[in-house]
Amino acid sequence: MSTQPKGTKQRQYFIDWLRIGLIVSVFFFHVGMIFRPEQWHVNSAKSFEFLDPIMRWLHLWRMPLLFLVSGIGTFYAIGHRTPLQYVKERIRRLCIPFIFGFFTLVPLMVYIERIDNYSSLLDFMPHMFEGGPYPVGNITWHHLWFILYLLIISLLIAPFLNYTKTRHYNMLRDKLIAIMSIRMGLNVLLPGILLSQIILRQYFPNSTHALYNDWAYFAYYLLFFLSGFMLFTSNRVINRLTKDRRLYLYQTITFTILLFSRPHIFEKLPIIQNDSRNITEMIISLSCGLTVIGYFKMYFNKERKYRKVLNEAIYPFYLLHQPVLICVGYIVLRKEISYAMQAFWIIVLSLLLIIVCYMIITRFSILRIAFGMKMKPKEITKDRITKRVFVLRK
């Protein structure tokens, strides 16, 4: 018997708020990249060393958690759709925005980064496929990698959607849920995650977001997505997680301390030091994600006035945020003002520009589709009426 029978799917408001929070955190993460020692698309004249460990720690769990949340959202979005209907919906929501962004938003970012080599954006456009893959060449999808990976994962799971409605799948899922519903039971996910990375990172050690040489991290994100789809859509699992949120928080704190103490602990054992870092980072990735889910379920599982508006806007916000940050950053960083004021104006002007762009996007159906949104309600109604009239005439 399924633990999540048809007809019992209720809106999980905390998932919406969690998705909104994560995408907003991506914006501020990329603001931090401008002032971090690591080379980015645009950089401040001075880098701030204290940002480096903070950014490293944030990077460990934000994207895995976003894939996990995407898995949960996919479960609720499927509803009664057939696999073919699901694929069509994913192409509309993911493939079209990816293609649109690849040919419009991404070239703008590459141009700004290499602005000294071209007289204008129009001068750069014929060269967007030159030189091979970025950073040597101009071919890249930059922040759209997340959308591409989600699209591929969606296509991979589509043939198995009918299986998820079978008795055998539900029995297997129930057994997993029973294990995960014991105290701290979600740590059972760790061996599978660790084993996949111990094997694959021997061959694909670096996170490149380029897909063709990023299979370790693709598998990593896939496991988080599947966990969200199969397990975190169970009320038993979520309720147990909510009760254990403090325990997962303590686990996160413990392994965070271990992560930053590791160079001193394994100072004379560089091989163990590297392996211990990878294992510790993966444990933090899971435990911190679980902590965040538990606290959001506890305090944000409520309908709010602006939830629906923000939930619709967050996808275009993600598509727009990085090109806007790079363009605004390029202009602001040239001004002779303090670094604090640079950060302030980059944040304020970028947010204002994104809001203006979003208001324009919502007015035109072609732009709404390009940015993964639904058509305006009036046009949907008109389209349905036209179809019905056509059917009656036939």
NUDREN-459290 format. One record per residue (C-alpha): residue number from 1; residue in three letters; x, y, z. Coordinates in steps of 0.02 Angstrom, whole numbers, plus 50000, padded with zeros to 5 digits. Each point is the difference from the previous one (the first is absolute). Layout:
  resi  resn      X      Y      Z
   NUM   ALA      X      Y      Z
...
This chain:
  resi  resn      X      Y      Z
     1   MET  50000  50000  50000
     2   SER  50069  50172  49952
     3   THR  50041  50125  50133
     4   GLN  49951  50139  49881
     5   PRO  49842  49946  49914
     6   LYS  49926  50097  49857
     7   GLY  49891  50146  50048
     8   THR  50091  50037  50163
     9   LYS  50133  50115  49929
    10   GLN  49986  50165  50092
    11   ARG  50094  50161  49969
    12   GLN  50161  49998  50098
    13   TYR  50027  50186  50026
    14   PHE  50169  49978  50082
    15   ILE  50067  49926  49837
    16   ASP  49951  50159  49907
    17   TRP  50081  50109  50132
    18   LEU  50154  49891  50002
    19   ARG  50016  50012  49810
    20   ILE  49979  50188  50008
    21   GLY  50130  50013  50139
    22   LEU  50126  49893  49906
    23   ILE  49986  50099  49838
    24   VAL  50018  50164  50093
    25   SER  50153  49927  50088
    26   VAL  50075  49964  49827
    27   PHE  49985  50186  49961
    28   PHE  50094  50051  50158
    29   PHE  50126  49859  49975
    30   HIS  50044  50073  49831
    31   VAL  50012  50174  50074
    32   GLY  50129  49925  50118
    33   MET  50094  49924  49852
    34   ILE  50038  50176  49938
    35   PHE  50097  50037  50160
    36   ARG  50074  49827  50027
    37   PRO  50185  49959  49965
    38   GLU  49948  49872  49868
    39   GLN  49993  50066  49822
    40   TRP  49821  50031  49940
    41   HIS  49922  50087  49849
    42   VAL  50023  50171  50080
    43   ASN  50105  50031  50155
    44   SER  50028  50140  50123
    45   ALA  50174  50077  50001
    46   LYS  50018  49933  50177
    47   SER  49951  49826  50057
    48   PHE  49946  49958  50176
    49   GLU  50079  49841  50070
    50   PHE  49868  49978  50136
    51   LEU  49869  49965  49865
    52   ASP  50092  49847  49936
    53   PRO  49958  49873  50139
    54   ILE  49822  50068  50012
    55   MET  49972  49979  49813
    56   ARG  50080  49828  49999
    57   TRP  49885  49942  50140
    58   LEU  49844  50072  49917
    59   HIS  50048  49918  49835
    60   LEU  50002  49828  50082
    61   TRP  49813  49988  50030
    62   ARG  49903  50132  49902
    63   MET  49995  49915  49830
    64   PRO  49977  49821  50063
    65   LEU  49854  50064  50105
    66   LEU  49929  50091  49849
    67   PHE  50003  49836  49900
    68   LEU  49918  49911  50146
    69   VAL  49863  50133  50006
    70   SER  49981  49984  49811
    71   GLY  49970  49814  50023
    72   ILE  49862  50037  50126
    73   GLY  49924  50130  49884
    74   THR  50005  49877  49854
    75   PHE  49903  49871  50102
    76   TYR  49859  50123  50033
    77   ALA  50007  50073  49823
    78   ILE  49976  49832  49914
    79   GLY  49826  49975  50072
    80   HIS  49902  49891  49879
    81   ARG  50107  50041  49848
    82   THR  50058  49862  49884
    83   PRO  50188  49986  49967
    84   LEU  49975  50085  49831
    85   GLN  49903  50144  50078
    86   TYR  50136  50017  50131
    87   VAL  50137  50007  49867
    88   LYS  49904  50134  49903
    89   GLU  49979  50102  50159
    90   ARG  50186  49984  50042
    91   ILE  50049  50054  49824
    92   ARG  49891  50154  50017
    93   ARG  50062  50041  50174
    94   LEU  50184  49954  49981
    95   CYS  50055  49975  49820
    96   ILE  49924  50159  49927
    97   PRO  50072  50115  50137
    98   PHE  50169  49913  49984
    99   ILE  50008  50027  49812
   100   PHE  49939  50179  50017
   101   GLY  50126  50039  50137
   102   PHE  50141  49913  49909
   103   PHE  49981  50115  49848
   104   THR  49956  50162  50092
   105   LEU  50050  50009  50183
   106   VAL  50162  49899  49996
   107   PRO  50082  50094  49854
   108   LEU  49971  50162  50095
   109   MET  50099  49932  50149
   110   VAL  50144  49936  49894
   111   TYR  50006  50165  49906
   112   ILE  50012  50102  50161
   113   GLU  50140  49887  50061
   114   ARG  50096  50026  49836
   115   ILE  49938  50174  49958
   116   ASP  50174  50064  49956
   117   ASN  50009  49879  49853
   118   TYR  49842  50059  49912
   119   SER  49929  50167  49949
   120   SER  49821  49956  50050
   121   LEU  49883  49857  50045
   122   LEU  49948  49989  49817
   123   ASP  50183  49983  49953
   124   PHE  50019  49858  50126
   125   MET  49846  49899  49946
   126   PRO  50077  49923  49842
   127   HIS  50145  49939  50109
   128   MET  49896  49916  50138
   129   PHE  50048  49825  49940
   130   GLU  50184  50035  49971
   131   GLY  50147  49926  50094
   132   GLY  49913  49848  50071
   133   PRO  49933  49977  50177
   134   TYR  50012  50140  50129
   135   PRO  50111  50065  50080
   136   VAL  50123  49979  49856
   137   GLY  49865  50029  49870
   138   ASN  49830  50085  49998
   139   ILE  49884  49848  50006
   140   THR  49916  49984  50169
   141   TRP  49832  49993  50086
   142   HIS  50059  50080  50164
   143   HIS  49861  49997  50133
   144   LEU  49881  49910  49881
   145   TRP  50091  49838  50044
   146   PHE  49873  49974  50140
   147   ILE  49855  50006  49877
   148   LEU  50090  49884  49878
   149   TYR  50036  49872  50136
   150   LEU  49819  50006  50059
   151   LEU  49941  49974  49821
   152   ILE  50111  49848  49975
   153   ILE  49948  49926  50167
   154   SER  49817  50028  49953
   155   LEU  50024  49908  49835
   156   LEU  50091  49859  50088
   157   ILE  49860  49968  50125
   158   ALA  49857  50021  49874
   159   PRO  50002  49817  49940
   160   PHE  49981  49942  50181
   161   LEU  49851  50109  50049
   162   ASN  49874  49863  49964
   163   TYR  50099  49885  50114
   164   THR  49981  50126  50143
   165   LYS  49812  49967  49994
   166   THR  50019  49812  50024
   167   ARG  49974  49898  50157
   168   HIS  50180  49935  49994
   169   TYR  50073  50177  50001
   170   ASN  49887  50054  50143
   171   MET  50050  49847  50103
   172   LEU  50184  50039  49972
   173   ARG  49971  50184  50041
   174   ASP  49906  49955  50159
   175   LYS  50145  49893  50059
   176   LEU  50123  50141  49969
   177   ILE  49885  50124  50088
   178   ALA  49989  49885  50151
   179   ILE  50191  49999  50013
   180   MET  50015  50188  49973
   181   SER  49865  50038  50129
   182   ILE  50100  49939  50149
   183   ARG  50101  50124  50101
   184   MET  50138  50076  49890
   185   GLY  49949  49869  49871
   186   LEU  50037  50112  49851
   187   ASN  50185  49975  50032
   188   VAL  49972  49832  49914
   189   LEU  50013  50101  49838
   190   LEU  50183  50035  50035
   191   PRO  50079  49832  49950
   192   GLY  49924  50008  49826
   193   ILE  50053  50181  49975
   194   LEU  50176  49968  50065
   195   LEU  50024  49840  49899
   196   SER  49946  50083  49837
   197   GLN  50123  50142  50025
   198   ILE  50145  49891  50059
   199   ILE  49985  49904  49837
   200   LEU  49961  50141  49877
   201   ARG  50113  50137  50068
   202   GLN  50151  49892  49958
   203   TYR  49960  50035  49818
   204   PHE  49906  50167  50011
   205   PRO  50075  50089  50151
   206   ASN  49945  50178  49963
   207   SER  49831  50084  49992
   208   THR  49997  50078  49826
   209   HIS  49812  50019  49961
   210   ALA  50049  49953  49822
   211   LEU  49907  49832  50006
   212   TYR  50119  49904  49886
   213   ASN  50135  49994  50135
   214   ASP  49891  50028  50154
   215   TRP  49925  49827  50026
   216   ALA  50047  49984  50184
   217   TYR  49906  50158  50045
   218   PHE  49858  49960  49880
   219   ALA  49977  49834  50092
   220   TYR  50012  50094  50165
   221   TYR  49859  50119  49952
   222   LEU  49899  49857  49926
   223   LEU  50004  49907  50167
   224   PHE  49938  50155  50092
   225   PHE  49862  50023  49871
   226   LEU  49942  49818  50014
   227   SER  50005  50010  50190
   228   GLY  49886  50151  49992
   229   PHE  49883  49916  49877
   230   MET  49986  49833  50091
   231   LEU  50021  50037  50185
   232   PHE  49975  50184  50043
   233   THR  49824  49994  49929
   234   SER  49950  49887  50144
   235   ASN  49917  50083  50150
   236   ARG  50079  49868  50114
   237   VAL  50175  50046  49942
   238   ILE  49971  50188  50008
   239   ASN  49919  49991  50172
   240   ARG  50144  49895  50067
   241   LEU  50124  50119  49922
   242   THR  49913  50148  50081
   243   LYS  50015  49917  50171
   244   ASP  50184  49962  49969
   245   ARG  50045  50171  49929
   246   ARG  50106  50047  50152
   247   LEU  50095  49836  49991
   248   TYR  50041  50031  49817
   249   LEU  50051  50177  50046
   250   TYR  50121  49931  50131
   251   GLN  50065  49877  49870
   252   THR  50029  50144  49879
   253   ILE  50092  50103  50130
   254   THR  50109  49852  50052
   255   PHE  50055  49960  49823
   256   THR  50023  50184  49956
   257   ILE  50122  50016  50145
   258   LEU  50085  49840  49941
   259   LEU  50012  50068  49822
   260   PHE  50092  50157  50051
   261   SER  50107  49908  50129
   262   ARG  50049  49864  49878
   263   PRO  50161  50084  49933
   264   HIS  50071  49998  50177
   265   ILE  49938  49825  50044
   266   PHE  50070  49918  49842
   267   GLU  50145  50119  49972
   268   LYS  50127  49862  49969
   269   LEU  49882  49886  49903
   270   PRO  49954  50092  49838
   271   ILE  49913  49848  49921
   272   ILE  49884  49977  50149
   273   GLN  49976  50188  50008
   274   ASN  49928  50005  49823
   275   ASP  49885  49849  50025
   276   SER  49943  50064  50169
   277   ARG  49956  50167  49922
   278   ASN  49890  49920  49865
   279   ILE  49910  49889  50125
   280   THR  49975  50141  50126
   281   GLU  49933  50116  49865
   282   MET  49873  49871  49941
   283   ILE  49939  49970  50178
   284   ILE  49979  50188  50023
   285   SER  49909  50011  49834
   286   LEU  49869  49875  50056
   287   SER  49986  50046  50184
   288   CYS  49990  50187  49969
   289   GLY  49867  49972  49867
   290   LEU  49900  49894  50121
   291   THR  50016  50134  50133
   292   VAL  49935  50135  49884
   293   ILE  49852  49892  49944
   294   GLY  49955  49961  50181
   295   TYR  50000  50182  50053
   296   PHE  49904  50059  49846
   297   LYS  49869  49865  50030
   298   MET  49985  50057  50181
   299   TYR  49988  50187  49971
   300   PHE  49955  50033  49817
   301   ASN  49866  49873  49957
   302   LYS  49868  50136  49985
   303   GLU  49913  50094  49862
   304   ARG  50054  50181  49989
   305   LYS  49935  50145  49898
   306   TYR  50145  50007  49877
   307   ARG  50046  49816  49990
   308   LYS  49913  49968  49834
   309   VAL  50073  50157  49919
   310   LEU  50176  49963  50061
   311   ASN  49988  49817  49952
   312   GLU  49956  50049  49821
   313   ALA  50135  50134  49992
   314   ILE  50143  49897  50068
   315   TYR  50036  49906  49837
   316   PRO  50022  50157  49893
   317   PHE  50097  50073  50146
   318   TYR  50124  49855  49989
   319   LEU  50019  50020  49812
   320   LEU  50028  50187  50012
   321   HIS  50102  50018  50159
   322   GLN  50174  49954  49938
   323   PRO  50003  50101  49837
   324   VAL  49927  50150  50093
   325   LEU  50128  49983  50141
   326   ILE  50144  49991  49875
   327   CYS  49940  50152  49900
   328   VAL  49963  50105  50154
   329   GLY  50160  49940  50085
   330   TYR  50105  50050  49850
   331   ILE  49931  50178  50008
   332   VAL  50001  50022  50190
   333   LEU  50176  49929  50024
   334   ARG  50069  50139  49890
   335   LYS  49938  50133  50120
   336   GLU  50117  50075  50130
   337   ILE  49897  49954  50153
   338   SER  50031  49890  50151
   339   TYR  49985  49811  49984
   340   ALA  49851  50001  50119
   341   MET  49911  50124  49887
   342   GLN  50046  49898  49847
   343   ALA  49915  49848  50077
   344   PHE  49850  50105  50052
   345   TRP  49972  50076  49828
   346   ILE  50029  49834  49910
   347   ILE  49865  49919  50107
   348   VAL  49875  50144  49989
   349   LEU  50020  50040  49815
   350   SER  50000  49815  49951
   351   LEU  49840  49966  50096
   352   LEU  49915  50154  49926
   353   LEU  50053  49951  49823
   354   ILE  49940  49821  50025
   355   ILE  49831  50064  50062
   356   VAL  49982  50115  49848
   357   CYS  50047  49858  49882
   358   TYR  49876  49884  50087
   359   MET  49859  50127  49982
   360   ILE  50035  50009  49813
   361   ILE  50010  49811  49984
   362   THR  49830  49973  50082
   363   ARG  49915  50114  49872
   364   PHE  50044  49897  49846
   365   SER  49956  49817  49977
   366   ILE  50150  49964  49889
   367   LEU  50116  50063  50138
   368   ARG  49903  49906  50133
   369   ILE  50027  49838  49903
   370   ALA  50184  50043  49970
   371   PHE  50024  50020  50188
   372   GLY  49906  49840  50047
   373   MET  49839  50082  50057
   374   LYS  49821  49957  49956
   375   MET  49903  50107  49877
   376   LYS  49894  50139  50072
   377   PRO  49835  49931  50072
   378   LYS  49893  50095  49873
   379   GLU  50095  49925  49854
   380   ILE  49988  49825  50073
   381   THR  49811  50020  50016
   382   LYS  49986  50069  49823
   383   ASP  50105  49855  49933
   384   ARG  49889  49872  50087
   385   ILE  49841  50082  49935
   386   THR  50070  50000  49822
   387   LYS  50040  49814  50013
   388   ARG  49825  49960  50065
   389   VAL  49917  50098  49859
   390   PHE  50109  49909  49872
   391   VAL  49950  49831  50073
   392   LEU  49814  50045  49998
   393   ARG  50011  50055  49817
   394   LYS  50081  49835  49953
